[in-house]
Amino acid sequence: MRNRQHYHDLGLVFAKEWGDLHNRADSLGLPLQVNTIGERQFGRLIKAAGVRRIKFHGLRHTVATLMLSAGVPAHVVQRRLGHAKIEMTLGIYAHALPSMQQDAAAKLAALIHG
């Protein structure tokens, strides 16, 4: 609240703070550079959570894999990731699909056999 007159709220999770302002074009609330996120904020979060270190972009892969593994339809995952074609999503995340095949077979068997 203290910075509301200076802060440009763009709805970002990771945004520039006072220590990130290095030139006149910088402003509170603007997007951080990807390398800044990985080196500072994301690094701090990983350390605080006590989890294995991954690259910031690895979060995208983790989320997509978890969604597919949870049964979220591939076309929904595709749209969330911003892939233009479903083939892109399925090609990258095919490793998450084998368990879905087993689940589909079990559901079909339950329907057929009651």
Secondary structure, DSSP 8 states (H G I E B T S, - for coil): -TTTTT------SSB--GGG--STT--TTSB--HHHIIIIIHHHHHHHHT-----TTHHHHHHHHHHHHTT--HHHHHHHHT-SSHHHHHHHSGGGSHHHHHHHHHHHHHHHH-
